[in-house]
Amino acid sequence: MNKMPSKTEILEWISDNPTKTAKRDIARAFGIKGAARIDLKRMLKELEAEGHLTKAKKTYRDPEKLPPVSVLRVSGQTVDGDLTASALEWHGEGDEPLVLMIPRAGDPALGQGDRILARLQEVQGEDYQYEGRLIRRIGTNPRKVLGIFRKGAEGGRIVPIDKGDSKEWLVAVDGVRGAKDGELVEAEQAGPKGRMGLPRARVTDRLGDPTAPKAVSLIAIHQHGIPDAFPDEVISEADGMKPAGLSGREDLRDLPLVTIDPPDARDHDDAVWAHADDDPKNEGGHIIWVAIADVAHYVRPNSALDAEARKRGNSSYFPDRVVPMLPDRLSGDLCSLHEGVPRACLAVRMQIDAQGNKIDQRFVRGLMKSLASLNYAEVQQAIDGAPNDKCAPLMEEVIEPLYAAYAALKAARQQRQPLDLDLPERKVVLSDEGKVTSVSFAERYDAHKLIEECMVLANVAAAETLLAKKSPQLFRVHEEPAPEKLESLREVAQSAGLVLAKGQVLKTEHLNKLLHAAAGTDHAEVVNMSTLRAMTQAYYAPVHIGHFGLALRSYSHFTSPIRRYADLIVHRSLVSAHGWGDDGLQPRDIERLESTAQHISDTERRSMIAERDTNDRYLAAFLSERLGEEFTGRISGIAKFGAFVRLDETGADGLIPMRALGREYYHLDRDAGTLTGSDTGIVIGLGQRVTVKLSEAAPVTGGVALELISLDGKVIKREGGSGRGRGSKHKFSKSKRKTDKGKRQVKRSRK
């Protein structure tokens, strides 16, 4: 422990560090630990009693000075027309200081009486004591509520849809904004509530019918408890950030790094560049640079931004909106690698050999400038021989070298054999009003795979570097499938006439053999879906277990700190391990690594469920206008209450309930994954082609109900059968029973 500082030294340090005035900050500054903290607490209380300090919440500051971020009230104008303001909370004994507001382009007009949040800078030799710069009006980031509007005699009330919020909100006549009874509305707090009254709100957006598409994602956000409004303190921190400079960084601005994203990307957090390696010892090798936004520079440990980012865990993406982990000032600006703008980054230079194996890596903290913001489609068109005006000048220096490096990475991937699932992503396209206009397969190019392989390589480099330096980190963990799930997958494979070998240590290459054997057959989608269902859920952990699906021993997430808190932890660990600054991994971060891992694994699953529910509701809304139409699809699941079908056109999952299969009783064989009719002997199993009629689509729940029309091209007559296990056995049922019998014989022979 260092020597206990004097009261004068403490006061001087607080004066020099007005943003670090918590007791723990003071203790850390003077190296005070353990029992000595009791003496520090006593000294701070004495300084408070003597009037030298005042305590606000858990921080100490000079009562004769305003904090650097203060709540002000606009008080008037100078003779020159400049606005002045005064602090709402003044604890000093002298005259209340005057603040002169310094407007910036784009600031809203302010008037006398406005309450604002402002950043202050003390000045000397003027008629005023501080200059203030507007952060925001108080009230522009109010509490929000989503609910059903109920009209009343004098305005109305809002009933929140959040089941955890039972208190209604009162809406005055002038706050209704034309909302109709039963509409879904978004509202914001309109003022303080009375001691015994309801909170007051004003309607800000009418979303119409609660079952309408525009309401779908908002409902999911609230139902799953995803935080979608940033506290004022978080917004003010973000708004006060300034771009990082070159100090303490390696200058990477001359590297022709580019970002490659979807055309509608909301942020750009990774940039890449590659070139042939000029090292004669690595003939045919490549150098790959991956630069990632330096979020750790802005989101400091123990800050309000950090607490909110950890709370959210990750960004959540919906067809019509994104709920970001970080405020837009960071996610869409300072931490987004915009074209032609200097941006702080953490970058890794990786050397690979001609076969795509990584043989060296070096991390740097740098300042980069993106040469171009490109999208996947235009990059792919360029390498295919049709570059547009933007890509043409980049072909020789950027695009062709990237694809050359990708060819080597692809060879290494083939050797490694990560799980090779073929599950095309369906994209829900919305109109400006939020209505689904189409559902289609998302285009997937080699440009996507190029970026994915570069990101995987960078993630491996981060994990290995931190392991070598024995630095704490969060790993991305994926365990191998459970034995019972593998057995279910074997049953599916067998029903498709395929084999998944048994009695050996399972590797991804064994699953890939099954997937490749199914490719191009009628069973491809079911085998891919069943393989995915057999996998365990990936999660975060501070222990080194490995990633089964990627066939990697060491894997961490490093490449998306804008949208994943896990990546921010890895960035901080890299900062600490390399001694790059005081914004690295802190003792508190390390102490709660395990709880952080559990929490962000939970928030990730929460977002996945909310995103899936939203897509289901959008698809149900899209299909609700096509009731009675016939669709084709495949049996994707079997349950005691019916059969699930994945529709070819939209990818929506619908249920054929038992009542829609016919009047006979159906026997469920869980092991074989089949339903067998007691009268007709019809067997319904995974992967079978079906034609179905849409009987119900409920946008509120996302439920889709179907009626079975035909199975494997055979029309199903539902009116027959007694429902008691008796009835004629026609040729169709005999052929099915014969097949089923064959399956049972195979099953017995394996035991």
N, C-alpha and C positions, 0 to 999 in steps of 0.2 A: 504493500500500500504506500502511496505517496504521502508526503506531509500534509496535514490538514490545512487548507488555505485559510487566510484571514478573511474577515468580513469584507474588507476593501477589495481583495482579490476576487471574491465572489461577485461583488457588485460590478466590478470592471468587466468580468467575463460575461455577465448577463447583458451589460450594455453593448458589448461587442457581438453578442450572439442572440439577438432578440427573438429568433425563431426556435431556439433550443433552450427553453427555460423550465422544462420539467425537472423534477428532482433527480430522475435517473440520468438526464443529460448532464446536469451539473456534476453528479457523482462520477460519470464516465469521463468527463473532461479533466477532473483532478485525480483520477485513479482511485477513488474511494470505494472500498469494497467491504463486505461483511458487516461486522458490528460497528465499524466507523460510520456507517450510514446513519446510525442513531445520533451521533454527534452532529453530522451535517443537517439532519432534520431539526435539531435543537437550534443550530445557528440560523437556519432559514426562518424559523418561527420568531427568533429574537429580532431579526432584521425586519420581519413583518410587523412585530409589535412596536418597533422603533419608527415605523413609517417609511423605511427605505424601500420596502417591497410590498406589493399587494399580491394576494394569491387569487388567481382566477382558475377555477376547476383545479387542475393538478399542475399548474405552471406558475412561476414567479416572474414578475416584471416590475420595472421602475414605475411607480404610480404617477410620476410627473411626465411620463411619455406615453404616447399612443402606440399600440401594437402595430406591426407592419401591415396587417390586414384588419380593417376595422369597419364596423357598421356605422354609417353616417346619416345625417339628415341634411338635405339641401336647405340652406338657410337664407340665401339671397343672392344678389348680384353686386359686383363692383361697378364703379362709374364707367369702366371700360366694357361692361357687359359680361365679365367672367363670373362663373358660378362659384360660390363659397359654400362650405359645409362645416358642420360641427359634429363631434362625436356623441353618440347617444349615451355612451357610458364613459364618464370622466371621473377618475378617482383621485386626481391630484388636488393639492391645496391652493395652487396658484390659479391664474386666469385660464379659462378653458381655451385651448389652442384653436386657431383658425386654419382651415384647410382650403386651399385653392384648387379647384378641380381643373385638370389638364385634359381637355377633350382629345380623342383620337378619331380618325376617319372611321365611320361606321358606327360610332357610339349613338345610342338613342338619345332623343332630346329629353333633358331633365328639367323639372320644374320645382319651385319652392315647395317644401314639404315631402318630397320624394325620399324614401328610405333606400339607401344603396349600400352595397358592399364594395369597398375600395381598397386599393393597395397604396400605402403611404410612404413618402420619403421625406425625412426631416430636412429643412433648409435653414440657412442662417442669413441674417442681414436683410430680411424682407418684412413687410407688414403682416405677413402670415407665417405660420410655423411649419406647415406641411404642404406638400403638393400631393394631390390625390389622383389616381387613375381608376376609372370605373371598371369594376369586375362584372357587376350585374345589379340590376334593380332587385331589392328584396321583394320577393313575391313572384319572380319570373321562374322560380324552380319550386313551386308549391307541391304539397302533397296531392297525389292524384288518386282517383277512385274510378273503377269500372263497375257499372251496375245497370239494373233495369229501372227506368224512370217510371214513377207512378204519379200521375197528375192529381193535383189537389185543388181546393178552392182558391188558395193563395200561393200559387207556384206548384210545388210538388215535393216528392221525396225520391231519393235514389236508394235502391236496395242493392248492396254490393253482391257481385256474383261469387266473390271469394268466400268459401264456406267458413273460413276462420275469422271473418269480419261480420258480426251480426248487427252492428249498429248502423242504422239508416242515416242518411245525410239529408238535411233540409235545403231546398232550393227555393229562393225567392222568385217572385214574378219576373224581375228583370234578369234573372240568371237562367231562365228556362231555355231561351234561344230557339223556341219553336219545337222543342222535343215533344213527342207524342207518347201517350200512355202505352207502356209495354215495350218501348224502344230500348235498345242497348245504347248507353251513352258513356262517354268519357267525361269526367268532370275534375275540377281542381278546387282545393280549399279556397273559400271566399272570404274568410275572416275567422277570428277566434270564436269558439263556442261559449255559450253561457255556462255557468256552473252546473245547472240542471238541464240544460237544453241539448239539442242535437247539434253536431258540427254542421257548418254551413258550406255549401258548395255552389259553383256555377258550372253549367254545362259548357264544355269546350268543343266537343265533337259529337255529332249524332251519328251513330253507327247503324241505325235502323233495326231491322229484324235481327234478333239475337242469333237466328239460324243462318243469316246471310254470310257469304264468304268473307266479307271485310272484317267480320267480328271474330273469325276463327282463331287467328293467332293470338289476339288479345285475350281470348278466353283461356287458351292453353297457358299463356304466360302467367295469368293470375291463378289458374287452377293448380299449377305446379309450383307456385311460389317463387318464380324467377324474378329477382329484383330488376325493375325496369325504370326506376327514377333515381338519379344520383342525388345524394344529400348536398346541400349548399356548400358545405365545407370542402367536399370533394371537387365540386365544380370550380370553386375559387382557387383551390390548389392547382388544378389543371390549367385554368385560364391565366394564372400567374407565371406559367413556365415560359422560358425563352429557349431558342435553339441552342444546342451545344456548339461550342467552338472547337478549334483544333488543339487547344492546350491539353497535353497528356495523351494525345491520340496519334496514331500513324496516319499519314495523309494517303488516302486511297482514291482521291478524286480523279486521278488520271486513269484509273482502271476502267475499262469499258463495261462495267457491270450493268445488267438490264434486269428489269422485272418482267415476268411472264405470268399472267393471271387470266381468269375469265374476263370477258368484256365488261361485265357488270360488277367487278370486284369492288368492295367497299374500302379495302385498305391494301397496301402493298408492303408486306413485312419481310420479304426475302428477295435478294437479287443474286444473279449468277454470272459467271464468266469462265471460260475455259480456253486453254491453248496447248499446243504441243509442248511436251517437256524437252528442253534443250540440253538436259543432262545426258552425256554420252553413255552413262551407265544404265540409263532407263530408256533404251531405244523403243520407240513406238508408244511411250507412255504419255501421260497428260497431266497438266496442272488444272485443278478445278478450284475456283473461288466461290464461296457461298457467304454472302453478307446478310446479316439479320439486324433489324432495327434494335438499337440499344435502349430498350425500355427501362432497364435498371437505372439508367442515368436520371430518368424523370420520376419513376415510381420508387421512392426511397423507403427503406424499412421503417416501420413504425409511423408512417405518415397516414393521413386519412385516405389518400389514393391507394396505398398498399392494403389497408384494412378492407376497403370496398372491393378491390380486385380479388383478394383472397376469399371474401364472402361470396362473390359471384362465381369464382373458380374458372370460368370460361365464358366466351361469348356464345350466344344461342342464335341460330340462323333459321329464319322462316321464309316462305316464298315472298312475303310482302314487306318484311322488316328484319332488322337485326337488333338484338339486345346485346350491346357490347360489354366487354369486361372493363374497358377504360372509356372515359369521356371522349367525345369527338375531337377535342383540342389535341389529344394525344393520338388516338386510334386513326383519325382521319387526317391528321396534320403532322405534328412534330415527330411521330413514330411511324409515319407512312413514307416509304422511300419514293417520293414523287420525282418525276423526270426533271433533271436539270437543277435540283435543289440540294445543297449540302445537307447531309443527314448523318447523325451519330449512329455507329453500328458496332457490332461484334462480328468479326469475320474470321473465317478459317480457310487457310490455303492448304489444299490436299493434293498429294502426289500419288497417282495411280500408275500401275504398270500397264503393259499392252493388253493384259488379260482382265483389266478392271479392278485389280486388287489394290487396296490402299496400302502404301508403304511408308507414308510420312504425313505429318499434319502439323500445322502451326496456327495458333489462335492469336488475333490481334484486336486491340480496341482502336477503332479508326473513325475517320470521317470520309464518307463516300459521296458520290454524286451520280445518280442513275443516268446512264446515257439515253435510255429510252424505256417507256412503259409499253409493253407489248401484250397481246393476248394470244391464247393458244392457237386459235384458228389461223391468224395471219402468219404466225411463225411456221405452222405446218404447211401452209400454202407456199411460203417462201422456200422451204427445203424441198418441196415437191416441184419446184421450178417456176412458181408464179409469185415472186415477191412483189408486194405493193411498194408505194413510194417510201414508206417508212422503213421497211425491211431491206430494200435493195442496197442501201449504203452499208448495211451491217452484215451482209452475207459473209464476206471473207474474214472479217476480224472477230465476229461474234457468233453468228448462227451456225455456220459450217463447223467451226471448232467445237461448239457445244454438242452437236450431233455426233461428231467423231468421238468425243469423250463418252457420250451416251452409248455408242456401239460397244465400247470396252466395258462399261458398267453393266450393259445387258448380258454380255458374256459371263461376267462374274455372277450375276443374278441367276443365270441358267445353271451355273455350277453349284451355287448355294441352295437352290430349289426352295424359295419361300412359297408359301401357300398361294396357288394360282387360281383363285376363284374368278368365275366369269358371271358377274351379277350386274348387268347394265343398270345405270342410274336413270330413273325417270324424273323428268323435270316438269314441275307444275308451273305453267305460264299464266300470269294474271293480267287482267286489264287494269286501267287506272282506277276503276271503281272497286277493284278487288275481286272481280268475278273470274273464274277459271275459263280461259279461252282455249287452252289445249293442254294435253299431257303427252309428252313425247320422250323418247330416249335421248339422254344427254350425249352429245358427240364426245368421243374419247379418241384423242390423237396420240401419236408418239411424243408430241410436245408435252402432253400431260405426264407421260411416263418418264420423260427426260427430267422434268422438275422433281418428280417423286423420287427418282433414284439419287439425284443430287442431295435432296433433303435427308433421305435415309442415311447416306454416307456422312453428312454433316452431323446428324444425330449420333451416329456411332462414334465419330471423332470426339464429340463432346463427352460421351460416356467414358470412352477409353482414356481421354486426357485427365478427367477428374479421378478416375480409378488410379491412374499412375501417380497422381499427386496426392492420393489418399484424402481427397476432399469430399465432404458430405454432398449428396445430391439426391434427386428423385429419379428413379428408374421407371421406365415404361415396361411393365411386366405382363407377359402373356403365357399362362401355363398350358400344358398339353391337355387334351380332352379327357374327361372322366371316362372310366371303362364302360359304364352303362350307356353313355351317349355314343361311344364308338360302336357298341353292339347294336344300337338302334340304326346307326348309319349303315352297318353291315346288312341289316335287314332290308333297308331301302335299296342298297346296291344289288342284293340278291334278287329282289323283285324286279329289278331292271335288267337282270341277266348279267350283272357285273360282279366283280369280286374285290373285296378289301381284305388283304392278307391278314391272318391272325397269328399270334404266337411269336411276335417279334417286337423289338423296341420301335415304337411308332415314330416315324419321321415324316416331315412334310412331303418328301418325295413319294412316299407311299400313297398319301392322299392325292397328290398330283397325278399319279398314274390312274387312279379312279376317275378323277375329273377329266383327264384327257381322253379316257376310254368312253366317257359319256358325251363328250363334245360332238356336236353335229347330229345327235340322236334325239328322239322324242323325250328322253329322260334327262337331258342336260340340265334344264332349269331345276328340276326336283332334286337331282343329285347335288347341284351347287348349293341350293337352299338347305338341304339336309346336312351338308358338310358345314355350312356356316352355323347351323343350329347346334352342331356337335361341339363347336368351339366354346371355350370358356370366355368370359368377359375380360378384356384387358383392363388393367388398373395401374395406379401409381403406388410405388413403395420405396422406402429408403434403403432396401436391401437388394442385392444383386442376384436375380433369379434367371433372367434371360427372357427372350421373346420367341416363343414357339412358332407363331405364324410367319414371322420374318426370318426364321432360322438364324437368329443372331444371339450371341452370348451376352453382349453388352449393348444396351439401347436406352437412350434417354431422349426426352423431347427438348430440343434447343431452338427449333426454327420458327416458332409462332408465339413469341411472348406477348404480342398485342392481344391475342385471343385465348391464351392458355396460361394459367398461373404457374403450372409446372415448369414451363419454359423460362419464366422469370426467375424461379428458384435456381435453375441450372445456370442462367446468365450470372446471377449473383455469385454462385460458387466459382465460376470461371474468373470473375473479377477478383475475388478474394485469393484464389489459387495463384493468380499472376501478379498480385499486388498492384492492381490498376487504380485503386481509389478506395474511399471510405464508404462506398455505396454497395459493397459486396455482401456476402452472407453474414448475418449477425448472429450472436449467440442465441437470441430468441428464435430466429429462423431454425437453427439447428435443434434446439430443444423441442420444437413442436413439428419436426419433419414428419413424424409418423401420423400425427393428427391432421396435418395439412394434406398428406397423401390420401388419407381416408376421406377427408372432406371434399377434396377436388375430384376424387373418383366418384363420389356421390353426386356432386353437381354436374359432372359429365353425363352420368346416367339420367339425371333429371332432365337435362337438355335434350338428350336423345329421345326420351319418352315424349316430351312436349313437342319436339319436331315431328316425330312419327304420328302423334295424335293429330297434329295440325294437318299433315298431309292426308291422313285418313278422312278428316272432316272436309277438306277441300275436294277430295275425290268424290266423297258422298254428295257434296253440293253439286258438283259437276254432273254426276249421274242422276241426280234427283229429277232432272228435266227429261230423262229418257226411260221412265218407268214403262214396263211392258215390252221393251226391246230385247232382242236376243243377242248374246255375246258368246264368244268362244274363250276357253281357258283350260287350265289344268288343275287337277286335284292337288292342293298344296298342303293339306292337313286333314287329319281324321280325329274326331272326338266323339264321345258318347252322345252328344246332342246334335251331331251332324257332320257335314264335310265342308272344308274350306276350299275355295276356288280362287286362284289368281287369274284375273282377267287379262287376256293378251293385249288388248288395246290400251288400257290405262295402267295396268299393274296393280289395280285395286284388289284387295282381298275381300271376298264376300263369303257368306255362310249359306249353305243349303241346310236348313234345319230339318230335323227328322220328319216333321209333318209334311215337308215338301218333297220327300223321297218316295212317298207312297203310303198305302195303308198297312203294309206288312211290317213286321218287326225286323229290325236290323241288329245283327250280333256284331259287337266290337271285338276285334282281335288286336290288342295293343301291341303285341310283339311284331305281328306282320303289318300293322298299320292298315287294317282293312275293316270295312263294314260289309256284312253278308246278309242278303235278304232271306228271311226264313221261308217264304213261299216260293219266290222265283229263283233263289240261289244266286242272284246278281251280286257280284263282288265289286265294291268300290274301293280303289286303292290309290296310293300316291302316284302322281305322274300321269294318270289317265286323262285323255282328252275329253272335254265335255262341251256341250252347248247348253247354256242356261238362259233363263229369262229373268230380267231384273224386276223383282216384286216390291222392293222397298229400299230407300236410301235416306238416311237420317243425318243431315248435316250437324245437328247438335251433338250427337254421339259418335258420328263417323261410321255407324253401322250400315252394312249393305246386306240385304237378304235376297236370295236367289231361288229359283225353281229349276230342277234338273229336267232338261229336254232330251238330251242324248248323251250316251256314254260310249266312248270309242267308236263313234259313228252309228251306234245302235239306238234307235228311238226307245225311250223308256215310257211304258204305259203305266200311269200311276193309279188308274181307276180299279185295277184288278187286285186280287188278294184279299184274304179274309182277316189278316192280321193275327192269325192264331197258329202260324207255322205250317199251314197246309196249303195245297194248291198244286197246279200242274208245273212240271219241270220241263221247259222248252229247251231247244237245242242250244240257245245262247247260254242258259244257266249251266248246261252240262259242260260246255267247253270251259266255262269259268271254274267250275268245280274241279275239272280235271287239272287245270293249271294250279289251282290251290292245293290239290292233293300232291302234285309234284313238288310244290314248295315245302309241304310238310315232310315229304320223304327226304328231301335234301337236308332239311333242318335236323331230322333224326340222325342222318348219316354223319353229321359233323360232331355229334356229342361223343 
